[in-house]
Amino acid sequence: MNNPIVIQNKTLTSDQIADMGAKLFHTFAVVSSLTDVKGRCELSQETLALYMGVTRETANRRIKRLLAYRWQGEAVLIVGQISGGLVYHVNKRNPPPAKWVTAENSVL
């Protein structure tokens, strides 16, 4: 699991990173580094936990906190459900499909 970390199409300021804190930034960096070209990450929380070096339960808590986190009123991560699984989306240039179930309507 020695993948380079590339945060696609997302620029973060040092103020935002400081505001997020180390754990949320770590979570954001891992999810972002595992996205496709459209900014979507379709990996399970168990797989994300492996990349984060934490338990699945810890990954779940951190992802929930990251989903609730707002920077200047905007979410940095949203979640949807397609094809029976959860998909995390971080790329604002390619918004998720309208048919997604949003975090407010989805059980994590």
Backbone bond lengths (Angstrom), bond angles and torsions (degrees), N, CA, C in turn:
res aa  C-N    CA-C-N  psi(-1)  N-CA   C-N-CA  omega(-1)  CA-C   N-CA-C  phi
1 M - - - 1.459 - - 1.516 110.62 -
2 N 1.281 119.30 47.97 1.453 122.11 -179.66 1.523 109.64 -100.96
3 N 1.338 116.52 70.97 1.458 122.19 -178.57 1.521 110.30 -96.22
4 P 1.331 117.62 142.12 1.464 119.10 173.33 1.527 109.69 -69.28
5 I 1.311 116.22 150.64 1.463 119.95 178.36 1.518 108.82 -96.21
6 V 1.323 115.52 116.70 1.453 122.24 177.49 1.521 106.58 -126.04
7 I 1.298 116.32 117.35 1.457 120.26 178.36 1.524 106.50 -94.28
8 Q 1.321 115.72 104.15 1.454 122.20 -170.20 1.523 112.92 -72.91
9 N 1.329 114.62 128.40 1.461 122.54 172.35 1.522 113.91 49.28
10 K 1.275 116.87 31.73 1.460 120.27 -178.55 1.513 108.31 -134.36
11 T 1.313 117.14 120.71 1.449 121.40 177.87 1.517 108.54 -106.28
12 L 1.307 115.76 125.76 1.459 120.87 178.13 1.516 108.90 -112.84
13 T 1.312 116.43 138.59 1.459 120.37 175.95 1.528 109.06 -89.36
14 S 1.313 115.38 161.84 1.465 118.43 177.17 1.531 110.38 -62.68
15 D 1.343 117.61 -32.07 1.468 120.29 176.25 1.523 111.16 -62.68
16 Q 1.321 116.24 -42.41 1.461 119.65 -179.77 1.523 110.89 -67.68
17 I 1.317 117.24 -41.62 1.465 120.47 178.88 1.524 109.69 -62.19
18 A 1.328 117.08 -43.09 1.465 120.80 178.19 1.525 110.61 -63.33
19 D 1.336 116.49 -40.21 1.460 120.95 179.78 1.532 110.89 -65.82
20 M 1.319 116.95 -38.77 1.467 121.01 179.84 1.527 111.13 -65.95
21 G 1.298 116.57 -38.70 1.450 120.95 -174.28 1.520 110.42 85.83
22 A 1.300 115.44 165.24 1.467 121.49 -172.48 1.529 113.06 -62.98
23 K 1.318 117.68 -44.67 1.468 119.84 -175.96 1.523 111.94 -68.00
24 L 1.335 117.16 -43.33 1.464 118.86 179.40 1.524 111.11 -69.19
25 F 1.340 116.90 -38.58 1.454 118.48 177.82 1.528 110.36 -65.03
26 H 1.312 116.82 -41.25 1.468 120.88 177.38 1.535 109.86 -58.27
27 T 1.315 116.45 -46.51 1.463 121.40 179.59 1.522 110.46 -62.02
28 F 1.335 116.69 -46.72 1.461 121.26 179.34 1.527 111.11 -61.04
29 A 1.315 116.91 -42.94 1.464 120.93 -178.86 1.528 111.05 -63.71
30 V 1.323 117.22 -41.72 1.466 120.16 179.96 1.519 110.50 -66.60
31 V 1.333 117.80 -49.98 1.465 120.28 -179.77 1.526 109.80 -60.41
32 S 1.328 116.80 -45.29 1.468 120.82 -178.86 1.516 112.03 -62.32
33 S 1.319 116.80 -37.76 1.466 119.89 -177.32 1.525 112.12 -71.19
34 L 1.317 116.67 -15.02 1.462 120.80 -177.43 1.528 112.71 -108.32
35 T 1.329 117.12 18.15 1.456 120.64 179.60 1.517 111.53 -87.11
36 D 1.321 115.25 160.32 1.461 120.47 173.71 1.535 108.57 -85.55
37 V 1.316 117.28 -173.62 1.471 120.25 -175.98 1.523 112.45 -66.51
38 K 1.328 118.17 -17.57 1.463 121.55 177.85 1.527 111.88 -92.92
39 G 1.329 116.45 3.76 1.456 120.39 178.56 1.504 114.38 82.62
40 R 1.313 117.43 20.09 1.460 121.73 -177.73 1.521 110.94 -107.10
41 C 1.305 114.52 137.52 1.473 121.51 177.39 1.527 107.08 -118.98
42 E 1.324 115.99 114.93 1.458 120.89 -176.40 1.522 112.91 -105.17
43 L 1.313 117.94 17.99 1.458 121.02 -179.41 1.528 111.10 -79.65
44 S 1.301 116.17 150.88 1.459 121.06 177.89 1.527 109.83 -70.16
45 Q 1.331 115.47 161.19 1.464 119.30 176.25 1.519 110.43 -63.85
46 E 1.310 117.78 -29.94 1.464 120.90 177.47 1.535 110.37 -64.39
47 T 1.327 116.61 -43.72 1.464 120.46 178.29 1.524 110.61 -68.35
48 L 1.340 116.76 -42.32 1.467 119.43 177.03 1.523 110.45 -59.85
49 A 1.323 116.81 -39.07 1.464 120.87 178.67 1.521 111.07 -60.08
50 L 1.326 117.68 -40.52 1.463 121.10 177.42 1.528 110.64 -60.43
51 Y 1.326 116.98 -45.13 1.460 120.78 179.17 1.526 111.93 -67.15
52 M 1.341 116.13 -30.80 1.460 120.54 -179.92 1.526 111.86 -82.71
53 G 1.310 117.33 -17.25 1.459 120.64 -177.91 1.514 113.18 75.25
54 V 1.345 116.15 32.04 1.466 121.61 -178.83 1.520 108.45 -134.16
55 T 1.328 117.18 173.91 1.463 120.94 176.04 1.531 109.16 -74.08
56 R 1.331 115.40 164.02 1.466 119.48 177.52 1.530 110.65 -62.44
57 E 1.317 116.22 -37.96 1.467 119.71 179.39 1.521 111.21 -63.28
58 T 1.328 117.13 -42.30 1.466 120.82 177.74 1.519 110.25 -65.47
59 A 1.327 117.28 -42.33 1.469 120.60 177.36 1.519 110.16 -59.85
60 N 1.328 117.17 -42.55 1.458 121.58 178.98 1.523 111.00 -59.48
61 R 1.337 117.29 -47.06 1.473 120.98 179.87 1.528 110.90 -62.39
62 R 1.332 116.76 -44.54 1.468 119.91 -178.73 1.523 111.72 -65.99
63 I 1.314 116.77 -40.17 1.464 119.56 179.02 1.525 110.10 -65.70
64 K 1.327 117.56 -40.96 1.467 120.25 176.42 1.530 110.82 -59.64
65 R 1.344 116.97 -42.31 1.472 119.97 178.65 1.524 110.78 -66.01
66 L 1.333 116.62 -38.34 1.459 119.86 178.94 1.527 110.66 -68.04
67 L 1.317 118.32 -36.28 1.463 121.35 176.45 1.532 111.31 -64.20
68 A 1.323 117.01 -31.86 1.465 121.50 179.29 1.528 112.59 -83.22
69 Y 1.331 117.33 -19.16 1.465 122.21 -176.30 1.535 110.71 -68.07
70 R 1.309 115.84 137.76 1.464 122.32 176.69 1.520 109.16 -128.22
71 W 1.316 116.11 139.21 1.462 122.61 173.30 1.508 106.52 -118.66
72 Q 1.323 116.21 115.76 1.453 123.04 -177.80 1.530 110.68 52.24
73 G 1.331 115.04 42.38 1.459 121.82 175.87 1.519 115.77 81.67
74 E 1.319 118.32 0.12 1.461 121.09 -178.02 1.524 111.60 -114.93
75 A 1.320 115.12 139.95 1.464 121.03 175.47 1.522 109.14 -70.78
76 V 1.314 116.83 142.81 1.470 120.79 174.93 1.523 110.70 -95.98
77 L 1.335 116.85 -17.21 1.458 122.19 178.25 1.512 108.08 -144.07
78 I 1.317 115.80 135.15 1.459 120.13 173.44 1.520 107.33 -126.78
79 V 1.324 115.53 162.07 1.461 120.25 -178.82 1.514 108.74 -127.65
80 G 1.301 114.76 145.64 1.451 121.70 175.41 1.506 109.56 -137.68
81 Q 1.326 115.09 174.33 1.451 118.71 178.88 1.514 107.91 -130.66
82 I 1.325 115.43 119.31 1.454 121.16 175.33 1.518 108.22 -135.74
83 S 1.295 116.49 147.35 1.469 122.39 178.76 1.530 112.57 50.63
84 G 1.306 116.29 36.64 1.454 120.41 175.82 1.512 116.61 78.01
85 G 1.321 118.78 3.89 1.455 120.86 179.74 1.515 111.94 -130.93
86 L 1.318 115.87 165.79 1.455 120.77 177.91 1.520 110.37 -84.45
87 V 1.315 115.74 144.32 1.455 122.35 177.13 1.520 107.16 -131.64
88 Y 1.328 116.42 128.31 1.458 121.51 177.59 1.514 108.05 -97.42
89 H 1.323 116.67 141.84 1.460 121.10 -175.17 1.527 109.10 -129.58
90 V 1.342 117.04 124.91 1.463 121.11 -179.30 1.522 113.46 -120.63
91 N 1.310 118.27 -6.76 1.453 120.87 -173.71 1.518 110.58 -99.38
92 K 1.335 117.29 108.83 1.457 121.46 -177.54 1.527 112.94 -70.99
93 R 1.323 118.45 -17.75 1.465 120.05 -178.69 1.525 112.19 -72.22
94 N 1.300 117.79 -23.70 1.455 122.55 178.41 1.521 108.43 -125.58
95 P 1.342 117.73 84.05 1.461 119.42 -175.79 1.518 111.75 -60.62
96 P 1.331 115.93 153.68 1.462 118.98 -179.05 1.526 110.93 -66.32
97 P 1.329 116.90 157.43 1.458 120.00 179.54 1.517 111.60 -61.84
98 A 1.322 115.78 148.47 1.467 121.02 -178.64 1.521 111.91 -62.08
99 K 1.334 118.18 -25.15 1.458 120.56 -177.74 1.520 113.65 -75.80
100 W 1.342 117.89 -5.23 1.460 120.56 178.62 1.511 110.67 -62.16
101 V 1.290 115.29 145.43 1.461 121.32 167.14 1.510 105.50 -85.59
102 T 1.313 118.19 124.70 1.456 120.50 -177.13 1.515 111.72 -80.83
103 A 1.322 115.89 170.06 1.467 121.43 -177.77 1.531 110.84 -56.99
104 E 1.323 116.97 -34.08 1.470 120.04 -178.15 1.530 111.42 -66.18
105 N 1.343 116.69 -26.05 1.460 120.83 -177.12 1.514 113.28 -106.99
106 S 1.308 117.19 6.11 1.456 121.62 -172.64 1.514 110.72 -118.54
107 V 1.315 116.22 146.61 1.451 121.48 174.96 1.514 107.73 -97.85
108 L 1.344 116.46 124.79 1.467 120.32 178.85 1.508 109.88 -89.19
